[in-house]
């Protein structure tokens, strides 16, 4: 192995061989990337109730959900196994799509950075919204989602 590495080193000096192109180079520790980098991985469109019913299926997946907004809350903040600090995040919940009544879907814990939430337009219960985020935990058997994009699709004109 030592001889092969020596030969590869000599080749890299005399040619444009890049060690990162070699199969054994892929076993190195992953390089940390800038957390502000834009994610280009497409989001999987899912129903919120499907995520609630099987949170493990969506672990570490980027998902997109559309539903009716219920309210901003502090639900799940500062819980150690799936920690999101109440200093930096706010949580929110959707209304259940499987009920005719306005019942919050509290089993789906979604977190958005406070600085992002402060820039959102005035949102009322029943407004249709679309979110994109990544499921980062299934603590307590619930889905915990970091939201990266929040869009108001339509407003509920009957609520004031």
Buried (B, 14 or more C-beta within 10 A) or exposed (E): EEEEEEEBEEEEEEEEEEEEEEEEEEEEEEEEEEEEEEEEEEBEEBBBBBBBEEBEEBBEBBBBBBBBBBBBBEBBBEBEEBEBEEEEBBBBBBBBEEEEEEEBBBBBBBBBBEEBBEEBEEBBEBBBBBBBBBBBBBBBEBBBBBBBEBEBEEBBEEEE
